[in-house]
Amino acid sequence: MTDPAFDLGPQSRIVAELAAGVRDDQLADATPCPGMAVRHLLGHLAGLSVAFRDAGHKRLGTTTDTGPGDQEPDITPGWRAELPVSLAELADAWRDPAAWTGMTRAGGVDLPGEIAGAVAVDELVVHAWDLARATGQPYEPDPAALSVAHTFLLAAAEDPDRGNGLFGPVVPVPDDAPLLDRAIGLSGRDPHWKP
């Protein structure tokens, strides 16, 4: 699904830049994630950055055992300084070819390293879109990351055991729409969502 040499760094930096552009008065605003305000989305990004960092290093424990629905994510007082660091650490962990091999765990689920890496990429691409849409910021994902995310989401949508999409029912998008719109539709979001 992905090349072990795939670098999550460019997409991680894009997420960090979007997070830095969030104003304090936007933290309670709605996002495309049902029931999640901007502050919760940022908290989710912080948590998944640490979880997938540790999954990449194969340091299994509390951070990799906690499922995404186990607790409501939220920001911490130091989130502005902490999130870019955890995003950079996430990218660094997956620069090691060993991260992409063998088994690991994330969100309480055991899975092959290659799949965990693809999930991490997908999370960064889709949630960056969520954050950009919720806060009115422009968003151009890393093209390589977008390609990986689209491939992953397409496979999930076509999996008969999973149902219709990874995060919710697929939103139909024309075949000639931009790749980002098609990926977002596969994620169960409306590419035309606005606050």
C-alpha positions, 0 to 999 in steps of 0.5 A, spaced: 500 500 500 505 504 501 513 505 500 517 504 506 521 510 504 514 514 504 515 520 508 510 523 512 514 529 514 510 534 508 503 532 511 505 533 518 508 540 517 502 542 513 497 539 519 502 543 524 501 550 519 494 549 519 493 548 527 498 554 528 493 558 524 487 556 528 485 562 533 482 562 540 476 564 538 475 558 533 476 553 538 468 552 540 466 552 532 463 546 529 467 541 524 466 536 519 467 531 524 460 530 527 460 532 535 467 535 534 469 542 535 475 545 533 478 544 540 476 536 540 479 535 533 486 538 535 486 534 541 484 528 536 490 530 532 495 531 538 493 524 541 493 520 534 500 523 533 503 520 539 499 514 538 502 513 531 509 515 533 509 510 538 506 505 533 511 506 528 517 505 534 513 499 536 512 502 543 506 499 545 502 501 551 497 506 553 498 510 547 497 505 542 491 501 546 486 507 547 481 507 542 479 513 538 472 513 542 474 511 549 475 518 551 473 525 548 479 528 545 481 535 547 486 540 547 491 541 553 494 548 555 500 547 552 497 544 545 500 550 541 507 548 543 506 540 543 502 539 537 508 541 532 513 537 536 508 530 536 507 531 529 514 532 527 516 526 532 510 522 528 513 523 521 520 521 524 518 515 527 515 512 520 522 514 516 525 508 519 523 502 514 522 498 520 516 501 522 513 499 516 514 491 517 511 486 522 506 488 527 504 494 531 498 497 534 494 503 534 487 505 537 487 498 540 487 494 534 493 490 532 495 491 525 501 490 520 506 496 520 504 498 513 497 498 514 498 502 520 502 507 516 497 508 511 492 509 517 496 515 519 497 518 513 489 518 512 488 521 518 493 527 517 490 528 510 483 528 512 483 531 519 487 537 516 481 538 511 477 538 517 481 543 520 482 547 514 474 547 513 472 549 520 477 555 520 476 557 513 484 556 511 486 554 505 488 547 504 493 543 499 495 536 502 502 533 500 500 530 493 504 523 495 500 523 502 493 525 498 495 519 493 496 514 499 490 516 503 485 516 497 488 509 495 487 507 503 480 510 503 478 507 496 480 500 499 476 501 505 470 503 501 470 497 497 471 492 503 464 488 504 466 486 511 466 494 513 460 496 510 460 503 506 466 507 508 471 507 513 468 513 517 461 513 515 457 512 508 461 514 502 458 521 499 458 520 492 463 525 488 463 525 480 469 521 478 472 527 474 472 531 481 479 533 484 482 527 488 482 531 494 474 531 493 474 524 492 478 522 498 474 526 502 467 523 499 470 516 501 471 518 508 464 519 509 464 527 508 461 532 504 467 536 500 462 542 500 461 542 507 461 549 510 461 551 517 
